[in-house]
Amino acid sequence: MDAGGQPTLDEIEERFVWLVAGRLARDEADRWAARWVMEDGIVWGDLSWWALNRLHGVDLPAAEGGSYLHDDEQVRAWLTELRTRRAM
């Protein structure tokens, strides 16, 4: 957490890593991100906001068959994109 009590970009990336590694359930990642997305009065950097919005909704179902709207491959691609954008 930063001095204002909100998660840093490192902590947001960490949630992606845990999610991809299977150490964090999709619904937990969604709830964690939703708390921050819905919080009023917080100013986010563009990349943090982008990443939080990817995590928020990561548990949306695609259909009744149990698959997700955003599959594991897409979540891994988001993590890669986050890391690429951080390095710029």
N, C-alpha and C positions, 0 to 999 in steps of 0.2 A: 504494500500500500504506500502511496505517496503521502506527503505531509497533510494533504486534504482528506485522507482516508479512502481515496478511490484506488482501484487496482492500477498498477503500472502496465505498460505494454509487455514487459517480461512476464507478469502474472497472467495476462491474457493469453500470451503465447503458450505458457505452461499448461493452460487448460486444453488447448489444442493438442499438445503433446500427450497429455494424459488420455484424452479422448481417443486419439489414434492408437495409442498403446493398449487401450482397453481398461485403463485404470480409473476411468471416469465414465459413468453412464451418460447417455445422451440426454436423458431427462434432467440429470443433475447439472450438466453443462448449460442446458437451456435455462433452468431456474437461476443459476448463478449469473448468467449474462442478462437475463430479464430484469433482475434486480437493479442492475446498473443502467440498462437502456431506459428503464422507466423512471429512474431517479431524476427529479427536476433540479435544475440549478447547477448541473455539472457541465463543464466545458471540456469536451474531448478533442484530442488531436484527430485529424482525418483518419489515420491508420488505426488508431484505437477504436474509433467509432465503427469503421468498416469491419474490423475483426469481431467486435462485440455483436454486431448485427448478424454476422455469419453464425456465431454460437447460439444466438437467440433464434430459436426455430429449428435447430439442428435435429430435434426429435420429431418433427412433423411427419406423419405417416403419408406414404404415397398412395396406399390403397389398403383395403381390409386384409390383405395377405401378409402384413407384418413388415413389409419393406419400408424404407424411409424415402422421403422426397429427395433428400440429399444423401447419396450412398457414401460408403467408406472412402471410395476413390476420390470423390469430390471433396470430402473433408480433408483428406491428405493433400489434395491440390490447394486448398485454402491455406493450409499450414505452409506449404512451399511458397505460395504467393506472399504470405505474410513475411516470411523470412527474406524473400527476394526484395520486397518493398522496404523492409527495415535496413537492408544493406545499401540502399541507394543514397 
